[in-house]
């Protein structure tokens, strides 16, 4: 639990260790769960950075993870009026350096009685840095460690839940498949992703075939099938180039076998038997933009690589993947509509509020 010191007339946690026993290097077999890292809180901030929900109390912290450089981050939490019925962690898209995307959801979850946690990284969590082997999968130790940190130190009973958007949904999926987060997470909302389902299929040249998202008969799908290319496009290519330290992703020339293998190895679905896709005490909902307005990127196809791993009800405590039409831009599921005609934001918040309750009966 959280240790607290009174320093400069402020209360803040000073050091939390959440390292799983054992060590890991990039050359060792990757068998889930991979080890987590450590978090040390540096100081409580007088004000939260821009983008955090008003009323939050924020802390500046440092994290160390195996095979990655240390990274700084800021997190904040806010309680509802009254005893919280659960804790919801919001993880942002892209590099995770901007908290503004989750603020609208934060206010709604607070109104409905949940403690809400937001966070931002000082730099892209996907970049392992320094002399470390580039791997988004290894970088995902960071959000996985943060989720565990929240569970160990900020969670106060009820549901322990998380919502991730785009690359944030990728962070949640890595945490489940590779870092054991299904041992404590009760309910998840994955918006526009996970976008790292199969990075090789997003980068390989010649491009991978068009995917069918939610094909007829796929378990848990809400809405009719639609096509989507798994290939990264536009600015997403630049991001993947930077995060993987390989500038050939979806470029003009055929990609090398070494690049293809590297991208595959750092994917959520990496083609091995190592990741876990069994979360019997965790409920999960995915929300993907369709092609109805002909404005789309690969977030749906990349998400499909993850969602097609779930074939029966025994794998989760609740599961759905919903087609969203009329998205705002390529990933704006919040502003689109479900097959039932419900606004995306409304459907997502209602699903979270109804499903964020304690399912892991054996934990503290």
ChimeraX attribute file (.defattr): number of C-alpha atoms within 10 A of each C-alpha:
attribute: neighborCount
match mode: 1-to-1
recipient: residues
	/A:1	12
	/A:2	14
	/A:3	11
	/A:4	12
	/A:5	12
	/A:6	9
	/A:7	10
	/A:8	6
	/A:9	7
	/A:10	12
	/A:11	13
	/A:12	20
	/A:13	19
	/A:14	16
	/A:15	16
	/A:16	17
	/A:17	16
	/A:18	16
	/A:19	17
	/A:20	14
	/A:21	8
	/A:22	8
	/A:23	12
	/A:24	15
	/A:25	12
	/A:26	13
	/A:27	7
	/A:28	8
	/A:29	9
	/A:30	17
	/A:31	14
	/A:32	16
	/A:33	17
	/A:34	24
	/A:35	22
	/A:36	30
	/A:37	24
	/A:38	20
	/A:39	25
	/A:40	16
	/A:41	19
	/A:42	17
	/A:43	17
	/A:44	21
	/A:45	16
	/A:46	10
	/A:47	13
	/A:48	20
	/A:49	19
	/A:50	10
	/A:51	15
	/A:52	25
	/A:53	23
	/A:54	14
	/A:55	12
	/A:56	18
	/A:57	18
	/A:58	23
	/A:59	21
	/A:60	21
	/A:61	21
	/A:62	17
	/A:63	21
	/A:64	19
	/A:65	22
	/A:66	22
	/A:67	21
	/A:68	25
	/A:69	16
	/A:70	17
	/A:71	20
	/A:72	18
	/A:73	22
	/A:74	23
	/A:75	24
	/A:76	22
	/A:77	23
	/A:78	21
	/A:79	20
	/A:80	16
	/A:81	12
	/A:82	8
	/A:83	12
	/A:84	20
	/A:85	20
	/A:86	24
	/A:87	29
	/A:88	28
	/A:89	25
	/A:90	27
	/A:91	29
	/A:92	25
	/A:93	23
	/A:94	17
	/A:95	18
	/A:96	22
	/A:97	17
	/A:98	20
	/A:99	22
	/A:100	16
	/A:101	15
	/A:102	23
	/A:103	17
	/A:104	11
	/A:105	18
	/A:106	25
	/A:107	16
	/A:108	16
	/A:109	22
	/A:110	18
	/A:111	12
	/A:112	16
	/A:113	18
	/A:114	28
	/A:115	26
	/A:116	29
	/A:117	27
	/A:118	25
	/A:119	27
	/A:120	25
	/A:121	22
	/A:122	16
	/A:123	13
	/A:124	18
	/A:125	27
	/A:126	27
	/A:127	25
	/A:128	28
	/A:129	19
	/A:130	11
	/A:131	9
	/A:132	15
	/A:133	18
	/A:134	24
	/A:135	23
	/A:136	25
	/A:137	25
	/A:138	28
	/A:139	25
	/A:140	28
	/A:141	29
	/A:142	29
	/A:143	26
	/A:144	24
	/A:145	26
	/A:146	23
	/A:147	25
	/A:148	24
	/A:149	21
	/A:150	18
	/A:151	21
	/A:152	17
	/A:153	13
	/A:154	18
	/A:155	23
	/A:156	17
	/A:157	16
	/A:158	17
	/A:159	25
	/A:160	29
	/A:161	30
	/A:162	25
	/A:163	24
	/A:164	25
	/A:165	28
	/A:166	24
	/A:167	24
	/A:168	26
	/A:169	28
	/A:170	32
	/A:171	33
	/A:172	29
	/A:173	29
	/A:174	30
	/A:175	29
	/A:176	25
	/A:177	22
	/A:178	27
	/A:179	27
	/A:180	21
	/A:181	22
	/A:182	24
	/A:183	16
	/A:184	25
	/A:185	29
	/A:186	28
	/A:187	30
	/A:188	27
	/A:189	25
	/A:190	27
	/A:191	32
	/A:192	31
	/A:193	32
	/A:194	32
	/A:195	32
	/A:196	32
	/A:197	28
	/A:198	26
	/A:199	28
	/A:200	26
	/A:201	26
	/A:202	28
	/A:203	27
	/A:204	25
	/A:205	19
	/A:206	13
	/A:207	18
	/A:208	14
	/A:209	11
	/A:210	13
	/A:211	19
	/A:212	16
	/A:213	26
	/A:214	25
	/A:215	16
	/A:216	12
	/A:217	10
	/A:218	16
	/A:219	18
	/A:220	20
	/A:221	21
	/A:222	18
	/A:223	18
	/A:224	14
	/A:225	17
	/A:226	18
	/A:227	15
	/A:228	22
	/A:229	22
	/A:230	31
	/A:231	27
	/A:232	24
	/A:233	16
	/A:234	8
	/A:235	9
	/A:236	16
	/A:237	19
	/A:238	16
	/A:239	18
	/A:240	24
	/A:241	17
	/A:242	16
	/A:243	21
	/A:244	22
	/A:245	16
	/A:246	15
	/A:247	15
	/A:248	21
	/A:249	31
	/A:250	23
	/A:251	15
	/A:252	9
	/A:253	11
	/A:254	13
	/A:255	18
	/A:256	12
	/A:257	10
	/A:258	9
	/A:259	18
	/A:260	18
	/A:261	13
	/A:262	19
	/A:263	27
	/A:264	23
	/A:265	20
	/A:266	23
	/A:267	22
	/A:268	29
	/A:269	25
	/A:270	19
	/A:271	11
	/A:272	10
	/A:273	11
	/A:274	16
	/A:275	21
	/A:276	20
	/A:277	19
	/A:278	16
	/A:279	23
	/A:280	17
	/A:281	21
	/A:282	27
	/A:283	24
	/A:284	24
	/A:285	22
	/A:286	26
	/A:287	28
	/A:288	31
	/A:289	34
	/A:290	30
	/A:291	20
	/A:292	12
	/A:293	13
	/A:294	10
	/A:295	14
	/A:296	20
	/A:297	24
	/A:298	25
	/A:299	28
	/A:300	35
	/A:301	32
	/A:302	30
	/A:303	29
	/A:304	26
	/A:305	21
	/A:306	22
	/A:307	26
	/A:308	15
	/A:309	14
	/A:310	18
	/A:311	13
	/A:312	11
	/A:313	12
	/A:314	12
	/A:315	18
	/A:316	20
	/A:317	17
	/A:318	19
	/A:319	20
	/A:320	17
	/A:321	24
	/A:322	25
	/A:323	26
	/A:324	29
	/A:325	23
	/A:326	22
	/A:327	24
	/A:328	15
	/A:329	15
	/A:330	20
	/A:331	25
	/A:332	22
	/A:333	27
	/A:334	23
	/A:335	17
	/A:336	22
	/A:337	21
	/A:338	25
	/A:339	13
	/A:340	10
	/A:341	11
	/A:342	14
	/A:343	19
	/A:344	25
	/A:345	18
	/A:346	16
	/A:347	17
	/A:348	23
	/A:349	19
	/A:350	13
	/A:351	16
	/A:352	22
	/A:353	20
	/A:354	9
	/A:355	22
	/A:356	24
	/A:357	20
	/A:358	20
	/A:359	20
	/A:360	18
	/A:361	8
	/A:362	7
	/A:363	9
	/A:364	10
